[in-house]
Amino acid sequence: MSQLYFFRAFVSVEDCERYYQGQVIQVIVTTEQGLRIQLPFKYFRPFISKVGIRGYFRLSLDSNGRLQRLEKIS
């Protein structure tokens, strides 16, 4: 059974650049349920734009806590 979490993410362009320089490897988000989750930055790569990362996301984890899917909802 998968677990669903929803959160907003705001990552600056500068922090995205730091990822590509190898200085940042993790993103910590706080879900609407109040849970803090640490995710590898690489999962956010498809969502990087010229303003960084902005949006509302749905995170799906399997029963072992492994990422199944990360989707940008808006």
N, C-alpha and C positions, 0 to 999 in steps of 0.2 A: 504494500500500500504506500502510495507516495504522499509526501507532506508538501503543502503549498504555503508559500510565504509571499507577502507583498511588501514592497518598499519603494521609496523614492531615492534616487541617486543623483548627486550633483558633484561631479569631479571636474576640476578646472583643467584648462588646456595645459597649464604648467605641470600639473600632476600627471597628465597623460604623457607629456614629454619626458617626465622623470621615469615613467614606465619604460619607454623606448630606450632610455639611457641605462636601464638596469638598476635604477635606484629604488623603484617601487615595484613590489611583486604581489602585494595583497591589497584588497579593498575590504574594509569593514563596514557593514551596513546594519542598520537597526530596522527590523521589520515592524509592521503595524502592530504585531503582537507584543512588541517590546524585546524581542530576542535579538541579540547581536550575533551576526554571522560573518565569518571571515572567508572571503572567496579569492581565488587567484585572479589577478587583474586580467589575465589572458581571456577569461570568459566575457569580459566587457569590450574586447577589441571590436566586435562588429557594430557596437553602438557609439563609437567615438566619432564626433563630428568636429567642425572647426570651432565650436564653442565648448568642447570637452564632452563630457557625458552628462546628459540631462534627461530625466524621465522617470516614469512609474513602471516598475518591473514586477514580474511574477517569477518566483523561483520554485522549482519543483525538485525535491530530494527524494531518493528512494528510502526504503525502510532502514538502510544502513547509514543514512546521512550523506550519501554520495549524490552529486549533482546529476539530475536527469535532463533538466532544461532550464534555460534562462531566457525569458522573453520580455521585450519592451512592449508595454501595453499602450503607453502614451507618452 
